[in-house]
Structure formats: C-alpha cells, structure tokens
C-alpha cells in the first residue's frame, strides 16, 4: 500500500499544539454517510472516528488525552504516527448493528514551512478513501488555525 499525502502550507512547528489538539478533537467524531455492504447494497451508516497514538516499534496504540496533546506538543519530535479507525453502524436498525471497521495509519511531519500528512489503509474494506480522510483533517486543522488567529491566544483556550 502506498501513502496518500497532502501538504498544508503553515508553520507546523509553531502550530504543533493546535494540530495535535485537532486530532484529539476528531476522536469519537461521528457523521452520517452512505456506504456499501459486502453484498454490494447501499446503506446509510453512522461513521465513528477513533484516533490513537501508535508506537510503530511495539504496535501499541494509546488513546490521546489532553495531557498527551501537551506532552507531544512540547516534545522535540517532528514526526508523529497515529491510527485512525472508522467504525460503521447501520442506520435505521432497531439495535446498533456494526459493519467491519477500517483502520488507517496517519503520519504527520511538522516542518517550518508546512505540515505534511500521509495516510494509508491498513485493514478493513476501505469504505472511506484516504483522500477523504486527508481532506477532513486538512479542513479541521485549517479551521482550528483560523480560530487560533482570531482568538489570539495560541489556540489553547477555545477548544
């Protein structure tokens, strides 16, 4: 599997906290969508996003907490790895019925003149395209950065 990437032309190092906080805010985000079932039927679903910090050496995933956001943003690290799991639940059912989830690996590289985000599918049926994930992340990060500039507090008091 190859990486799909997007570059955001902002100072990634100066905006590290806001970028990581945006990832924290995406955890447990849900939205309605249309997808397909394995039989090819089209379904209305609820998509639920889970974001985890991942250690590639051990494979251990950890849920991000506000303390983790502060810890990571104050570290000297410029490259971060996360998993994004998207769970799908059928809409219109009497009980919550899940479909097979998708899992993606997200690599974030922070540089002085840009933020580089790379995504690749790891497991599942790839019901959500990598490009769609990157577009959502880019939109959320740019919105958070514009709010940070409007508030003028470094983005730490408005989330």
SVG drawing of the C-alpha trace seen along z (x, -y; Angstrom):
<svg xmlns="http://www.w3.org/2000/svg" viewBox="-36 -38 50 48">
<polyline fill="none" stroke="black" stroke-width="0.4" points="0.0,0.0 1.3,-3.4 0.9,-6.6 -1.6,-9.3 -0.3,-12.7 -1.3,-16.4 0.7,-19.4 -0.7,-22.3 1.4,-25.5 1.6,-26.6 4.4,-26.6 4.0,-23.1 6.5,-23.6 4.8,-26.8 1.3,-25.2 2.1,-21.8 -0.3,-22.2 -3.2,-23.2 -2.6,-20.4 -2.4,-17.7 -5.4,-19.2 -7.4,-18.9 -6.6,-15.2 -7.7,-14.8 -11.0,-16.5 -11.6,-14.2 -11.6,-11.1 -15.2,-10.0 -16.4,-12.3 -19.4,-10.8 -21.2,-11.6 -23.8,-10.1 -22.7,-8.7 -23.7,-6.4 -21.6,-3.3 -21.9,0.2 -22.3,3.6 -20.3,6.6 -23.2,7.8 -23.0,4.5 -26.1,3.0 -26.0,-0.7 -26.5,-1.6 -27.0,-4.6 -24.5,-4.4 -23.1,-6.4 -19.3,-6.7 -17.4,-7.0 -13.7,-8.0 -11.2,-6.8 -7.7,-8.4 -4.9,-6.6 -1.2,-7.5 0.8,-4.5 4.3,-3.3 5.4,-1.6 8.1,0.5 5.8,2.1 2.4,1.7 0.9,0.4 -1.9,-2.2 -3.0,-4.7 -6.0,-7.0 -5.0,-10.6 -5.8,-12.7 -5.4,-16.4 -2.2,-15.7 -0.8,-13.7 -1.5,-16.7 0.5,-18.9 3.2,-16.3 3.6,-15.7 3.4,-19.4 6.2,-20.2 8.4,-17.4 11.2,-18.0 9.6,-15.3 8.6,-16.4 7.2,-13.2 4.1,-11.5 2.2,-8.3 -1.5,-7.7 -4.1,-5.2 -7.5,-6.3 -10.2,-3.6 -13.5,-4.3 -16.4,-2.2 -19.6,-1.9 -23.0,-1.4 -26.1,-0.7 -28.8,-3.4 -32.5,-2.6 -32.0,0.7 -33.7,1.4 -30.4,2.2 -26.9,0.8 -25.5,3.1 -21.9,2.7 -20.1,3.3 -16.4,4.2 -14.3,1.2 -11.5,-0.3 -8.1,-1.2 -5.6,-3.7 -2.1,-4.8 -1.5,-8.5 1.9,-10.0 2.3,-13.7 5.6,-15.5 5.9,-19.1 8.3,-21.4 8.9,-25.2 7.0,-25.9 4.4,-23.1 2.6,-20.2 2.8,-17.0 0.1,-14.4 0.3,-10.9 -2.4,-8.2 -2.5,-4.6 -5.1,-1.9 -4.1,0.9 -7.1,3.1 -10.8,3.4 -12.7,2.9 -11.6,-0.7 -15.1,-2.1 -13.6,-5.6 -11.0,-6.8 -7.6,-8.0 -8.2,-11.3 -11.4,-11.8 -9.7,-11.4 -6.9,-13.8 -9.5,-16.4 -11.4,-16.2 -8.2,-16.5 -6.9,-19.5 -10.3,-21.3 -10.4,-20.8 -6.8,-21.9 -7.2,-25.0 -10.4,-25.9 -8.6,-25.4 -5.7,-27.6 -8.0,-30.3 -9.8,-30.2 -6.4,-30.4 -5.5,-33.6 -8.9,-35.1 -8.7,-34.4 -5.0,-35.3 -4.3,-33.0 -2.2,-30.4 -5.3,-28.2 -5.2,-26.9 -8.4,-28.3 -11.1,-27.8 -11.4,-24.1"/>
</svg>
